[in-house]
Amino acid sequence: MSDVVWDYTTLADAYDKRPDYAPEAIERLLALTATPKAQPVAEIGAGTGKLTRALVARGYTVHAVEPNDAM
């Protein structure tokens, strides 16, 4: 078992201020996965929701899971 603890609680505000994902990177991801817009997408560890919002803006239904309330 690892002693590493990943707790982003105190970093949530700073994390949300990071730049958005590059549109080209998101388009490449979508092209590689070939996920039809009719199929829901699961985002596990969604953080502050930057990728979630980008996918929703492109017409995808996203079920996002983030275990840290601050994120």
N, C-alpha and C positions, 0 to 999 in steps of 0.2 A: 504494500500500500504506500502511496506517495504522501509526503508531507506538504506538497504544494497546495496552496489555497488560492483560488481565483475569485477574488471578491472585488468587484468593480463599483461597489456602492459609492465610494467617495469620488469616483471618476466619471460618474454618469453625466454631469453637466459638461465637463471637458470633452467627453466622448461625443456628445451631441453637437459640439461646435466644430468637430472635424469636417473637412470638406465632404460633400456628397460623393458617391461613387461616380466614376466617369461613365457617361452614357454609353460610350463605346464598349466598356467592360461589361455592362449589363446586357447590351445587345449581343455580345459574344457569348456570354453565359446562356442566354436564351436560345441562341442558335445552336450551341453545343448540346443542350439538353433537349431541344426540339419539343418542349412542353406546350401543348395546345392551350389556348386561353380558356377553353372550356373545362380543363382539368385543374382543380385546386392545387395550390402550392403550399408546402409546409416549410416554414422557416424556423429552425431550431436554434435558440440562442440569438434572438432577434435584436438584442441590444436596445438602442433607442428608436429603432424602427426605420432607419435610413433605407435599407434595402426593401423593406416591406412597402414603404411609401412609393419607391421607384417602381416596384412591380405592380402595385395597385394603379398607379398612373398609366401604366401600359395595358391595363384591362384585365389583369390577373386577379383571382380571388386568392388571398393569402391567409393562411392560418399560422399566426406567429406565436411562438412560445419563448418566453424569457423568464427564467426563475428569479431574477433579481428585481425586486419592486422598484428600486431607484432607476434602473435602466428602462 
